[in-house]
Amino acid sequence: MTRSMQASLTAIGRQLHDDYLPTLAQPLPSDLKDLVARLVALEINKRGSSKRAIAVLQSATAHPESKA
């Protein structure tokens, strides 16, 4: 990869980071957190991971941390 191409990709990456950072800094809505946790649990189950790992994920979604 040429230096100018690398510089262009770096500049694009920085711009994307600057544009999306405020969005990523916001906490996820609880419904979305629940969906992500369920999808992760399904993937763990599909890969044959331990039932304990699934139980921990499901417990985390059933008892979300209270915000102070």
MILUM-503553 format. One record per residue: y, z, x of N, C-alpha, C, CB in turn; residue number from 1. Coordinates in nm, 3 decimals. Glycine has a CB too. Layout:
N
@nv->Y nw->Z nu->X cav->Y caw->Z cau->X cv->Y cw->Z cu->X cbv->Y cbw->Z cbu->X num->NUM
...
REM end
This chain:
68
@nv->-0.117 nw->0.000 nu->0.086 cav->0.000 caw->0.000 cau->0.000 cv->0.123 cw->0.000 cu->0.090 cbv->0.000 cbw->0.123 cbu->-0.098 num->1
@nv->0.217 nw->-0.084 nu->0.056 cav->0.338 caw->-0.094 cau->0.138 cv->0.429 cw->0.026 cu->0.115 cbv->0.413 cbw->-0.225 cbu->0.108 num->2
@nv->0.518 nw->0.046 nu->0.209 cav->0.612 caw->0.158 cau->0.196 cv->0.702 cw->0.143 cu->0.074 cbv->0.698 cbw->0.171 cbu->0.322 num->3
@nv->0.746 nw->0.022 nu->0.046 cav->0.836 caw->0.003 cau->-0.068 cv->0.761 cw->0.027 cu->-0.199 cbv->0.898 cbw->-0.138 cbu->-0.067 num->4
@nv->0.634 nw->-0.012 nu->-0.205 cav->0.555 caw->0.012 cau->-0.325 cv->0.533 cw->0.163 cu->-0.343 cbv->0.419 cbw->-0.062 cbu->-0.318 num->5
@nv->0.502 nw->0.232 nu->-0.234 cav->0.484 caw->0.376 cau->-0.240 cv->0.613 cw->0.446 cu->-0.283 cbv->0.438 cbw->0.430 cbu->-0.103 num->6
@nv->0.726 nw->0.399 nu->-0.232 cav->0.855 caw->0.457 cau->-0.270 cv->0.883 cw->0.434 cu->-0.418 cbv->0.968 cbw->0.397 cbu->-0.184 num->7
@nv->0.848 nw->0.316 nu->-0.466 cav->0.869 caw->0.285 cau->-0.609 cv->0.781 cw->0.374 cu->-0.696 cbv->0.838 cbw->0.137 cbu->-0.638 num->8
@nv->0.655 nw->0.390 nu->-0.660 cav->0.565 caw->0.476 cau->-0.736 cv->0.611 cw->0.621 cu->-0.734 cbv->0.423 cbw->0.465 cbu->-0.682 num->9
@nv->0.660 nw->0.666 nu->-0.621 cav->0.712 caw->0.802 cau->-0.609 cv->0.833 cw->0.821 cu->-0.700 cbv->0.748 cbw->0.834 cbu->-0.463 num->10
@nv->0.922 nw->0.724 nu->-0.701 cav->1.042 caw->0.732 cau->-0.785 cv->1.003 cw->0.733 cu->-0.933 cbv->1.136 cbw->0.614 cbu->-0.756 num->11
@nv->0.907 nw->0.650 nu->-0.971 cav->0.860 caw->0.647 cau->-1.111 cv->0.797 cw->0.782 cu->-1.147 cbv->0.757 cbw->0.532 cbu->-1.133 num->12
@nv->0.716 nw->0.836 nu->-1.058 cav->0.654 caw->0.965 cau->-1.084 cv->0.756 cw->1.075 cu->-1.101 cbv->0.560 cbw->1.001 cbu->-0.972 num->13
@nv->0.858 nw->1.074 nu->-1.017 cav->0.964 caw->1.176 cau->-1.029 cv->1.037 cw->1.163 cu->-1.162 cbv->1.064 cbw->1.164 cbu->-0.913 num->14
@nv->1.067 nw->1.039 nu->-1.202 cav->1.137 caw->1.019 cau->-1.329 cv->1.052 cw->1.065 cu->-1.447 cbv->1.174 cbw->0.871 cbu->-1.345 num->15
@nv->0.924 nw->1.033 nu->-1.446 cav->0.835 caw->1.079 cau->-1.552 cv->0.829 cw->1.231 cu->-1.556 cbv->0.693 cbw->1.020 cbu->-1.534 num->16
@nv->0.821 nw->1.291 nu->-1.440 cav->0.817 caw->1.437 cau->-1.432 cv->0.945 cw->1.496 cu->-1.491 cbv->0.800 cbw->1.484 cbu->-1.285 num->17
@nv->1.060 nw->1.442 nu->-1.453 cav->1.188 caw->1.492 cau->-1.505 cv->1.199 cw->1.474 cu->-1.656 cbv->1.303 cbw->1.421 cbu->-1.435 num->18
@nv->1.148 nw->1.362 nu->-1.707 cav->1.158 caw->1.333 cau->-1.850 cv->1.065 cw->1.419 cu->-1.934 cbv->1.128 cbw->1.187 cbu->-1.876 num->19
@nv->0.946 nw->1.448 nu->-1.883 cav->0.846 caw->1.518 cau->-1.962 cv->0.838 cw->1.668 cu->-1.936 cbv->0.713 cbw->1.458 cbu->-1.938 num->20
@nv->0.902 nw->1.716 nu->-1.830 cav->0.895 caw->1.858 cau->-1.797 cv->0.942 cw->1.948 cu->-1.912 cbv->0.977 cbw->1.886 cbu->-1.675 num->21
@nv->1.054 nw->1.918 nu->-1.980 cav->1.094 caw->2.005 cau->-2.091 cv->0.989 cw->2.011 cu->-2.202 cbv->1.226 cbw->1.956 cbu->-2.150 num->22
@nv->0.922 nw->1.901 nu->-2.227 cav->0.818 caw->1.900 cau->-2.330 cv->0.699 cw->1.985 cu->-2.288 cbv->0.772 cbw->1.755 cbu->-2.359 num->23
@nv->0.660 nw->1.974 nu->-2.163 cav->0.544 caw->2.049 cau->-2.113 cv->0.574 cw->2.197 cu->-2.101 cbv->0.500 cbw->1.993 cbu->-1.979 num->24
@nv->0.699 nw->2.233 nu->-2.087 cav->0.736 caw->2.374 cau->-2.071 cv->0.727 cw->2.451 cu->-2.202 cbv->0.876 cbw->2.385 cbu->-2.013 num->25
@nv->0.728 nw->2.380 nu->-2.315 cav->0.721 caw->2.446 cau->-2.445 cv->0.578 cw->2.490 cu->-2.473 cbv->0.773 cbw->2.352 cbu->-2.556 num->26
@nv->0.562 nw->2.609 nu->-2.533 cav->0.426 caw->2.652 cau->-2.567 cv->0.365 cw->2.564 cu->-2.676 cbv->0.426 cbw->2.800 cbu->-2.612 num->27
@nv->0.234 nw->2.552 nu->-2.670 cav->0.165 caw->2.473 cau->-2.771 cv->0.164 cw->2.548 cu->-2.905 cbv->0.020 cbw->2.442 cbu->-2.727 num->28
@nv->0.176 nw->2.476 nu->-3.016 cav->0.162 caw->2.540 cau->-3.146 cv->0.020 cw->2.597 cu->-3.159 cbv->0.191 cbw->2.438 cbu->-3.262 num->29
@nv->0.006 nw->2.703 nu->-3.236 cav->-0.124 caw->2.770 cau->-3.247 cv->-0.233 cw->2.677 cu->-3.301 cbv->-0.112 cbw->2.892 cbu->-3.337 num->30
@nv->-0.198 nw->2.588 nu->-3.393 cav->-0.298 caw->2.493 cau->-3.446 cv->-0.350 cw->2.402 cu->-3.336 cbv->-0.237 cbw->2.409 cbu->-3.560 num->31
@nv->-0.261 nw->2.359 nu->-3.248 cav->-0.303 caw->2.272 cau->-3.139 cv->-0.386 cw->2.349 cu->-3.037 cbv->-0.180 cbw->2.208 cbu->-3.071 num->32
@nv->-0.349 nw->2.473 nu->-3.009 cav->-0.429 caw->2.557 cau->-2.919 cv->-0.570 cw->2.573 cu->-2.973 cbv->-0.362 cbw->2.696 cbu->-2.899 num->33
@nv->-0.580 nw->2.596 nu->-3.103 cav->-0.711 caw->2.613 cau->-3.167 cv->-0.793 cw->2.485 cu->-3.155 cbv->-0.694 cbw->2.652 cbu->-3.316 num->34
@nv->-0.730 nw->2.372 nu->-3.180 cav->-0.801 caw->2.244 cau->-3.170 cv->-0.850 cw->2.220 cu->-3.027 cbv->-0.709 cbw->2.129 cbu->-3.215 num->35
@nv->-0.765 nw->2.245 nu->-2.929 cav->-0.804 caw->2.225 cau->-2.789 cv->-0.921 cw->2.316 cu->-2.754 cbv->-0.684 cbw->2.251 cbu->-2.695 num->36
@nv->-0.913 nw->2.442 nu->-2.795 cav->-1.021 caw->2.537 cau->-2.765 cv->-1.153 cw->2.492 cu->-2.829 cbv->-0.985 cbw->2.678 cbu->-2.814 num->37
@nv->-1.146 nw->2.441 nu->-2.951 cav->-1.268 caw->2.394 cau->-3.018 cv->-1.326 cw->2.270 cu->-2.948 cbv->-1.239 cbw->2.361 cbu->-3.164 num->38
@nv->-1.238 nw->2.180 nu->-2.905 cav->-1.286 caw->2.062 cau->-2.834 cv->-1.349 cw->2.099 cu->-2.700 cbv->-1.170 cbw->1.964 cbu->-2.811 num->39
@nv->-1.289 nw->2.194 nu->-2.631 cav->-1.347 caw->2.240 cau->-2.504 cv->-1.482 cw->2.304 cu->-2.531 cbv->-1.252 cbw->2.340 cbu->-2.434 num->40
@nv->-1.492 nw->2.385 nu->-2.636 cav->-1.620 caw->2.449 cau->-2.669 cv->-1.726 cw->2.344 cu->-2.703 cbv->-1.601 cbw->2.545 cbu->-2.787 num->41
@nv->-1.688 nw->2.240 nu->-2.775 cav->-1.783 caw->2.134 cau->-2.807 cv->-1.830 cw->2.063 cu->-2.680 cbv->-1.719 cbw->2.033 cbu->-2.904 num->42
@nv->-1.737 nw->2.038 nu->-2.588 cav->-1.774 caw->1.971 cau->-2.463 cv->-1.866 cw->2.059 cu->-2.380 cbv->-1.648 cbw->1.935 cbu->-2.383 num->43
@nv->-1.837 nw->2.188 nu->-2.376 cav->-1.924 caw->2.280 cau->-2.302 cv->-2.064 cw->2.279 cu->-2.363 cbv->-1.865 cbw->2.424 cbu->-2.303 num->44
@nv->-2.070 nw->2.283 nu->-2.494 cav->-2.199 caw->2.282 cau->-2.563 cv->-2.274 cw->2.152 cu->-2.536 cbv->-2.179 cbw->2.302 cbu->-2.715 num->45
@nv->-2.201 nw->2.041 nu->-2.536 cav->-2.262 caw->1.911 cau->-2.511 cv->-2.321 cw->1.903 cu->-2.370 cbv->-2.159 cbw->1.799 cbu->-2.531 num->46
@nv->-2.256 nw->1.968 nu->-2.277 cav->-2.303 caw->1.965 cau->-2.138 cv->-2.410 cw->2.070 cu->-2.112 cbv->-2.186 cbw->1.985 cbu->-2.043 num->47
@nv->-2.442 nw->2.150 nu->-2.211 cav->-2.548 caw->2.249 cau->-2.195 cv->-2.504 cw->2.374 cu->-2.123 cbv->-2.661 cbw->2.188 cbu->-2.123 num->48
@nv->-2.375 nw->2.404 nu->-2.126 cav->-2.327 caw->2.525 cau->-2.060 cv->-2.370 cw->2.648 cu->-2.140 cbv->-2.174 cbw->2.522 cbu->-2.045 num->49
@nv->-2.347 nw->2.763 nu->-2.084 cav->-2.396 caw->2.887 cau->-2.143 cv->-2.332 cw->2.917 cu->-2.278 cbv->-2.372 cbw->3.001 cbu->-2.049 num->50
@nv->-2.409 nw->2.984 nu->-2.361 cav->-2.357 caw->3.026 cau->-2.491 cv->-2.247 cw->3.130 cu->-2.473 cbv->-2.470 cbw->3.083 cbu->-2.578 num->51
@nv->-2.252 nw->3.205 nu->-2.364 cav->-2.150 caw->3.306 cau->-2.337 cv->-2.013 cw->3.240 cu->-2.321 cbv->-2.186 cbw->3.387 cbu->-2.211 num->52
@nv->-2.007 nw->3.129 nu->-2.250 cav->-1.880 caw->3.059 cau->-2.230 cv->-1.823 cw->3.011 cu->-2.363 cbv->-1.898 cbw->2.940 cbu->-2.134 num->53
@nv->-1.908 nw->2.962 nu->-2.448 cav->-1.864 caw->2.916 cau->-2.580 cv->-1.814 cw->3.034 cu->-2.663 cbv->-1.979 cbw->2.844 cbu->-2.654 num->54
@nv->-1.885 nw->3.145 nu->-2.658 cav->-1.844 caw->3.263 cau->-2.734 cv->-1.708 cw->3.313 cu->-2.687 cbv->-1.949 cbw->3.375 cbu->-2.720 num->55
@nv->-1.684 nw->3.308 nu->-2.558 cav->-1.554 caw->3.352 cau->-2.505 cv->-1.442 cw->3.262 cu->-2.557 cbv->-1.555 cbw->3.352 cbu->-2.350 num->56
@nv->-1.464 nw->3.131 nu->-2.555 cav->-1.363 caw->3.039 cau->-2.606 cv->-1.339 cw->3.058 cu->-2.755 cbv->-1.404 cbw->2.895 cbu->-2.579 num->57
@nv->-1.445 nw->3.074 nu->-2.831 cav->-1.429 caw->3.093 cau->-2.975 cv->-1.361 cw->3.225 cu->-3.005 cbv->-1.564 cbw->3.087 cbu->-3.045 num->58
@nv->-1.389 nw->3.327 nu->-2.927 cav->-1.325 caw->3.456 cau->-2.946 cv->-1.176 cw->3.446 cu->-2.917 cbv->-1.389 cbw->3.562 cbu->-2.856 num->59
@nv->-1.141 nw->3.369 nu->-2.816 cav->-1.001 caw->3.353 cau->-2.780 cv->-0.922 cw->3.284 cu->-2.891 cbv->-0.988 cbw->3.273 cbu->-2.650 num->60
@nv->-0.985 nw->3.189 nu->-2.961 cav->-0.916 caw->3.121 cau->-3.069 cv->-0.912 cw->3.208 cu->-3.195 cbv->-0.984 cbw->2.989 cbu->-3.100 num->61
@nv->-1.010 nw->3.293 nu->-3.213 cav->-1.012 caw->3.378 cau->-3.332 cv->-0.912 cw->3.493 cu->-3.318 cbv->-1.152 cbw->3.434 cbu->-3.355 num->62
@nv->-0.885 nw->3.536 nu->-3.196 cav->-0.793 caw->3.647 cau->-3.170 cv->-0.686 cw->3.605 cu->-3.072 cbv->-0.869 cbw->3.770 cbu->-3.116 num->63
@nv->-0.591 nw->3.520 nu->-3.115 cav->-0.489 caw->3.474 cau->-3.023 cv->-0.403 cw->3.592 cu->-2.976 cbv->-0.401 cbw->3.367 cbu->-3.089 num->64
@nv->-0.352 nw->3.578 nu->-2.854 cav->-0.269 caw->3.684 cau->-2.798 cv->-0.142 cw->3.696 cu->-2.881 cbv->-0.235 cbw->3.657 cbu->-2.649 num->65
@nv->-0.102 nw->3.821 nu->-2.906 cav->0.022 caw->3.842 cau->-2.981 cv->0.138 cw->3.823 cu->-2.885 cbv->0.026 cbw->3.983 cbu->-3.047 num->66
@nv->0.245 nw->3.765 nu->-2.938 cav->0.363 caw->3.740 cau->-2.856 cv->0.452 cw->3.862 cu->-2.858 cbv->0.440 cbw->3.615 cbu->-2.905 num->67
@nv->0.500 nw->3.900 nu->-2.742 cav->0.585 caw->4.019 cau->-2.731 cv->0.729 cw->3.984 cu->-2.758 cbv->0.573 cbw->4.083 cbu->-2.593 num->68
REM end
